[in-house]
Each structure stands twice: as C-alpha cells, then as structure tokens.
C-alpha cells in the first residue's frame, strides 16, 4: 500500500465516518495476521489475536504471578492432589451460550495436546473432569504446585478457553475463522477478515471484566472502543506516517530508526514494549545435516557476534549481549563466558563443518521479509555463513509463508529448512515450564526438533520439583547441559519500543500487546 493512497483515502472519509473512526481502535501488529488458531500457531501475532477473542482461567500479571481471570477462585486439598477451580458466574461465549466447566476441560485437553507445559500437567493428572457446570476438578497423580502457572501461561500458547464443540476438534489441524468463538473482550468478525491484510473485531457487549485494574494479561479487560481493526501496512515508513497523521492509533513495533522522529512528534508517544525484553536466537534444524551435529552447532554459536545482530534491530541502550539459555536479568539465569570471536573462531567453525561431512550442500535459511525484528537478524546470519564458505540460500518470504515452511520436517532441498532466526518475549521463555525452545524432546519439541535426553530430564525435574532446592539444582544443571547441547544460539537481548497516538491512554506493558484498557482522551 503506497503512502499517498493510504493517506488520500483517509482524507476523503465523510464526516459521519470520521465520527465512527473516533470509536474505532486501529492497531498495526508486528506482522501480518495470516493464521488464527493460537493453540496451533503460537506466534506473538496470533497470541495477540487470541487474547482479543478468547479468555483464560488465570492470567499472568507483570511479575508472571497467576491471578484469577475466568476463574472465581480455587481450592486445593491438604495433600495437593485435588484442585477444584470455580468459574465466575454469568460467563458467556460470543454466541450467547453459557460457559461451562466441561468447555474448559475440553479446552485444557486441546491446549495440552500441543503445549509442552500443558503436556507435563496432563501427565501428572489422574483425572480431569467437570463436577458441575461451574466447577472443574484436577485429580493429580502427584502434587503439581505449578498448576496455576500452566493455566496462566502468558505467551507461546496460552491456555485459551473455547466452547466444547470447538475445543473437541482435532488439535493437529488449525481452527478456521468460523471457529473464532470465545468469551474474550472482542468478538471476531469472520466475514470481514482479509487474511494477511486486516482483521476486524467488535466489542463484546456481554463481557464482564473483573473488578481489579488491568495488569498485563490479568485484571479487568475493559474495552472503551466499539471496534478494533488490526491493519497490516508492509512498509514501515508508510506505517509511521499513518500514525503521525492519526490514521492508525498504535504500531506495535515501529522501525527503530524511525523511533526518534516519532518521539519528537507532539502527536505520538513511545514506550518500552516490555521491560523484560526479547531474546533473539538462531534456531537450528536438528533433523538434518549439518546441524544434527552438535560440534557444528557449538562452532556456529561461537562465531556469532551479538552486537552485529542487536545493532540491526534495536536502538543504542536498548540491547545487551546475553550468552545464556534463558533471558538475562531474570532470576536464576546463568550467563556463560563466550568464546573469543575472530578469525580463529571462524576457522574452528569451518573445521567443524568439514569434520561433520559438509561438502558445499545448500543450507536453507528461512527468513521473513516483513518482520523487521527478525528480518535483519536473518540477514546478519546469512552474511556470517557466506564468510564461513557455506552455500547459504536465504529464502525470504512474508511471515505467514516463513512460519508455514518452518513447520516442515522435510529435508531442506525438499521444502524444509536448515536455519531460522527469531525471537521470544522474555516472559514466554522465562523458565523450563513455559519455554518451548529449551525443550529437547525430539519430535515433540518446538520447530527444529532437538533431542537430548539429559536436557529433557532436567527440564522435567524442574517442572516437577517438590521444593525450591530441587528446582534450583535442576535449573542450574539444565542450563549447563543445554549450553553444551545447543538447541539454539542466542543473538542478544533487546527491548523494543512501541508507538501510539498521544491521545491514546492505557497502553499496558507485557509480552504481547493487550488490546483493552485503552481510551481516547
């Protein structure tokens, strides 16, 4: 969309439409919304959409503590083996039907079929059932103190609630637009969805927000607009111009080099998106050569100059090096001493590739062309690979195409891939229970499918730990083993700035944009 076309169309809008415009929130996400099922596709943009349409039993506050959301509260037996969760009274789905505990049971099962934390929870569960329409019961095989943390997971597949008839659909196939029926603060307008371009939502008039103040994914989700339009503008300059003229209200990630201009404009504001930041990383495909060889993964990790990656995506002062398996700055994260970079490290990487049998075969790096926080990191990786003498094929496409190919387990030459740069919000990978990228359980693992029994055992030990001492020991050992096994190579920790109109108040901080609590003042 050209800037002059976008702005000219807005200038021609009749007065009556301008009034409607004042009641409409227009938001530009970090990438185009091309998929809709937040359980099947746990990317940030789909999770943002998911939080609009669906709600959760518990929500995480800024300190990642679980708070009741759809739940009124819960009780736990003295032995920790029986949890009863009571739903708030009067909850309804968008189609008007009452929310039942049986719906929540089915939703938890669908989520757990695809989410690592959910899978561990269900394996610890002897029985999960609805004892009445407002009460669901976990009868556990053993105590599971992190149960509420699982249900309040804020990113990378939150445990969203759906009507039973939808949640009962196969978890190995994505839900379509006709299935976007939740109980969240916004109703999805399926007939107005233009895949990859825009999505429209209407305020859920029947939504009952909690009494507490909104905080991250918890508290009262109050909506003060009639409509929400999630609009994708491919060109960052055009998006920034639209924000400055008021044609859109909020850009999730403006291009870093445009942030100073937006900060000088009296009509726009910026703030740190999430103080915890994002961990950038290079993901290896462990199924195929040469990255199925740990020697190659270690050598590649040790040639990556994190400052090159970070300077490509964040402003000075908004990034730091982070040689760790969890986001730096979070409790219990261990930072490792990086190997010396330079020509000696480059030669070690060349030697490792040769010893692993690499002989110039094409290495496929899948990289989105329309996701600035990832795009530039992928290009830095491709440059490193070229300097190593690797036959790198940088395959760039839109984000939707990239994540579709990332899901392929085929060999790189048959539609698969070898390398992929991306990032995760720190709360989404803060510990072994929520982080999909630390898990090394083979075919059940996150894209790249790493496998290491020792790493996986420590992750499970952390999740199942009965006390803080056991958990601390597991966390320490896990990080040591994972650093050696290299499921991914970190490229640095960075903080992004979000930008919005000066007349928009109530922008929350967290691992996702939360599209409630907002007013036009």
N, C-alpha and C positions, 0 to 999 in steps of 0.2 A: 504494500500500500504506500503510495507516494505521499509525502508530507502535504503538498498543496491540495491533493484530492481529499485527504482526510480533513484538513482544516477548512476547506471550502464547503464541504458537506455540512460541517458543523455550523458555519456562518449562515447557511441558508435555512437553518432549522426554525420553523414558525414559533411564535411566542408561546402558544399552548404547549408545544413540545418542550420548550425551554423550562416551563413550569414542571412538567413531568421529569425533565432532566434533573431538577433540583432534588427530586425524590428518588433518584437512581444513583447507586454507587457503581462507579466504573473502575475496575481493577485490572491491571496488566500483570499477569503472573510471570514467573521466571522462565517459563517455556510454554509452548502451545499445549492446550488440553486435548490430547488425542485419544486417551483411554479414560474410562470412568469407574472401573471397579477397584476400590482402594485396597482390597484384600489381595486380588490377583496381581495388581500392579502397584507396588509400594513406593513409587516415586513421590517426591515432595509435592509436585503439582497435583497429582491425583489425590494425595492425602489432604491437600488444601480443599479440593472439591469435596472429598469425603466428609470433612468436618462441617461443611455447609449443610449437606444433605442428611447425614447420619449423626447420631449421638453415641456416647459411651456410658457404660455403667459408672465408671470412675474417670476423673480427669486429672492430669498432672499439672500442678502449679509450677511456678518458676523454679522452685527448688526440686522439682521432679517428685514431689510428695503426692501420693494418690488422695484425691478428695472425692466425696460422693457427687455424682452427676445425675444420671437417671436413677441411681440408687438413692433410697431414703436413708439407708444405713445397713449395717450387717452385724451379725453376732458370730462368735467362734466358741466352740466347745473347749472345755478345760484341757483336753488332750491335743487340741489343734487339728483334729481330724474331720470336723464338721463345720462348714461355713454356710450360713444362711444369709442371703442378700435379699433385701426387701426393696421392691420398686416404689418409686413415688406414685402417689395416687393421681389418676387423671391423664397419664401419658397417652398420646395417640400418634398413630402413623399418619403420614400425609394423606392417605386415602380415607381417613376418618376412623379406621378400626382401632380398638384399644390395644395398647402394648401389653403383651402377656409374658409371663416368665418363660413359657415354652418358646416364644420367639427368641428370647435371649439365650436359652440353651442351644437352640439351633445355630444362632449367630456365633456363639463361642466355638462350637464344633467346626463351623466352616472356617473361621479365622485360624484355629489351632491346626487345621489340616495344612496350612501354608506357612505359618509363622513359627520360628524356632522356639521362642519363649512359650507360645501357646502350646506347642507340641510337648514341651517338657512338663507344662502344667497338666495337660490331659494324661500324660503317662503316670503322673503322681496321683491321678484321680481314680478312685474305685468306681464312683458313680456320680453323674451329673444329671439332675432332674428338676422339674418344677413341682413343688409340693402343693402349690395353688397358683392362681393367676398372677399373684404379685410376689411370689417367693421362689427363688431358685436356690438349689442346695448343691454344694460340693461335698461329697463324702470321699475323703482322701485316704490313700494307702499309707501315707506318712505325712508329717507336718510339712507345710509348704508356706513359710512366712511371707514369701514374695507374691502371693496370690493377687493381692490388690495392685501391686506394681505391674503385673502382667496385664490386668484389665485396664489399667490407666496408661499403658504404653503410648507415648505421645507422637511417635514417628515410626516410619518403616513398618507399616501395617498396624495401626491402632486397632483395638478390638471394637469395631463399629457394630451397632445393633441394627438388625433388619427384620422384617416380618418373616415368620417361619417358612412360608411358601417360597420366599426368595432365598433365604439362607440355606434351605434344603437343596438348592440346585447344586450341581457338581462343582467342587472347588477348583477343579483343574481346567475350567472354562470361564472366561471373564463374563461378568454380567453386562448386559446392554443397557441402552438408555431407558428402555421400558421398565427396567428393574430398579431405577433410582428412586425408591420409595423408602424414606427413613422417617425419623421423628425429630430431625435437627431443625435449626432456626430458619433454614431456607428450603423452599420446595424447588426441585429441579424442573425446568420447563423443557421436557424432552422434545417437543415439537419445534423449539427454537434453537436446538443445538446444531452448531455448524462445526463439525469435527476439525480441530486444529486451528480454528479461527475465533470462535466465540461461543460462550455458554451463558444462558440466561437463567435467573432464579427469581422467585417471588417470595416475599416474606411469608413465613408460616404463621398465620394469624392464630393458630391454635397452640403455638409453642408456649410452654410455661417455663420461663427462665428461673433459675434458682435465685434465692434472695441475696446470696453473697455477691460481692463485687467480682467482676471478671478478672481472672489472672491466668495468663497463658491458656491452657486448654480446660481450665476449671472455672467454677463460679457461674454467675448469671450471664447467659449468652443473649443479651438484649439487642434487638435489631431495630434501628431507627430509620431505615430506608424501606421503600415499597419494593424496589427491585435491585438486583445485583446483576451486573454484566461483567463477565470475565472475558476480556478482549485481548487478543494476541496481535501485537504490532511487531513484525520481524525486525525492522530497522530501529536500533537503539536511539539514534538521533531523532527520528520521527516520533518515537515514544516520549522522549524528553520534551520535545516541542509541544506535543499534545498535553502533557502535564502542565507546562508553563501557561498554556492558554486556557486551561480548565476543561479540556475535552475528555480527559481522564482524571481520576482523583488520586490514584495510587499506583506507583510502579514498584513491584517487589524488589527487583534488582536493577537500578539504572546502571549504565556503563560507568565504571569507576572514573574514567577521565571526564565524564560529564557531571559528576557529583559536585565539584567546586562551583560550577556555573549554577546549578540548582540551589546550592547553599547561599549564593549571592542574590538570588531572586526573592523578593519580598513575598511573592505569592506561593512559594514552595518551601517545604521543610524536609530535613533529612534526620534520621536517627539510626543508631546501630540496630541492625535487624535482630540479632540475638547475641548478647554479650558473651555467651559461651563459644561462639564461633562455629566454623565448619572445618572439618578435617578433609583436606584434599588427599587423594591417593591414586595410585596406578594399580589397577586390578589385572592380574594375570589369569589367563585361561589355563587351568591346571590339567585339563584333559588331554592337551595336545602339545607336541614338541614345538619349540624347545623349552617352554615354561613349565612343563611337567617335571623338569629337573631343578631341584632346589638350589643347586650350585649356580644356575643361570639366574634364578630369581634373586639370590643374595647379591650377585655381582651387579645386576641391573639396579637394585635398590641402592647400592653403594656408589653409583656414578651419578645419581640424580642430585642436582644442586637445587635445594629447595628455594633459595632466593630467586632463582630464574622463574620457577613456577609461580611463586607468590607475587612477584612484581608484575606478572602478566594479568593478575586478576584482582588485586586489591591495592588500595592507596597506601602510601608510606604511613607507618604507625598502626595499620590495621591488620598486620600479619606478623607471624613469628615462625621460626623453624620449630618443628615438632617431630622428633625422631622417636616415635612411640607407637604402640598398638591401640591406644585409646587417646582421646583428645587431651592435649596438655592443659594443665590448670585444674583438671577435675581430680577429686580425691582418689588416691591410690594409683594414679597413672605414673608409670615409670618411664623416664626418658633414657634412651641408650646413647652411648657415645658413638657418634657417626664415624665411619671410616674416612680417612683423608681422601678428598676428591682430587682430581687432576689426571694427568696422563697415565700415571701408574695404575690408577683405578680403572681407567678406560681400557688399558691393556689387560687387566685381570678379567674384565668383562668379555673382551674378545676371546681370551683364552678359555673362559668358561663356556662360551658358545661353541667353540671348536671342540672342546672335550665332550660336550653333550651331543656332538654329531651334527651340529648346524652347518649346512653347506650352501647357504645362499637362498634357501627356500623363502618364498614370500611370507612376511609377517604382517598380518592384517590388524591394523589399529582402527577400531570403530570410534568415531568422534562426532558429536553433534555440531552442526554448523550454526545453530541458532540458540545456543545456551552459553553466554559469554563466560560464566564462572567455570565452565568445563572446557569450552572450545579452545581457549588459549593454552590451557594446560596440556591438552592433547597435542597441540602443535609443538609445544616445547619437547614433549616426549618423542615425537617423530623426528625432531632435529637431533636429539641425543642418539636415537637409533641409527640415523644416517651416519653420524660421526663414528659410530661403532662399526660401520660397514655392513649393517643389517639391510636386507632387501625389504624395507618397510613400505607398506601400502596403506596410506592414510585414507580411509574411506569415510568421507564426511557426508552427512545427510541430516535432515531435520531430526529433532529429538525423538519423535514417535518412531521413525524408521530405525534410529540407532538402538532404542531400547528393545525393539522387536528383534533385531539381529542379535543383540546381546543375549537374548533368551535361547538362541540356537546352540545346541551342543555339537553340531556338525563340525567336521574339520574346517579350518579357515578357508581352504580352497573350494569348499562346497557350501558356502553361505554362512560359515561360522566366523570366528574371530580369534585373535591372539591376545590383544591388549585393549584396555579401555580405561580412560581417566574419568573420574567423577569425584563427588564429594558428598559428605553426610553432615547434617547438623549435629553438633556435639551431643545434645540430649538423646539423639537417636542411636548413638553408639557409645553411650556413657559407661556401660558395664556389660559383662558377658550375657546377661539375660536379654538385653534389648538389642545388642549389636549383631546384625546379620553377617558383618564382614569378618568377624573374628572366628566364627564357627568354621570348623574344618571337618564336616561330616559328609563329605563326598557328594553323592547325587542329591542329597537333601540340602546341601549348602546353597548360599547365595550365588548369583551368577559368577562363573569362574570355577565353581565346584571343587574347592581344595579339600584334601583329605589327609588328616593326620590324627591318629587315634589318641596320642598323648595330649595334644592340644585340646581335642574334643572332650577328653576325660576331665581335664581341669576346668573347662567351661561348665560342664555339668556339675562338677563338685562345687563350684562357686554358687551356682543356682540352687543347689540342694543343701547348701551348708546350714547346719542347725544353729550355728553361733558365729559371732563376729571373728573369732580367732581362726576358725576353719575357713571362713570366707576370705580373710586376709591372706592366709597361706596359699589358697587356691589362686587368688588374683596375682600374687607375686610369681608363682610358678607358671601360670598361664602366659603371662607377658614374656617371660624368659623363653619359653618354648615357642611361642608364636613368632617372636622376633627371629628366632633361628629358622622356623619353617616358612616364613614369608608368605602368608596368604595374600598380602598386598604390600605395596611400598608407599609409605606416607610421603606427601609432597609439601606439607606445611599446614599450619592452622591459620585461618584468616577470618576476619569479620567483615561482613558486607553491610553497606548502608542501604536502607530503603528510603524512598522519596514519596512525598504526598503533598496534596494541596494544603496551604496554610489554614484554610477554613475547615479542615477535617481534624476532628479531635478523637481521642480514644484509641489510637493505634497501639496495640499490645505487642510486647516482645515475646519471642518464643521460637521453637524450631520450625514452625510453619506460620504463614500469615493467617491470622484469625479474623474472619470477616464478620465480626459482631462488635458491640461496644463502641461503634463509630457514629459520630454525629457531624452534621454540617453546621458550623457556628457562624 
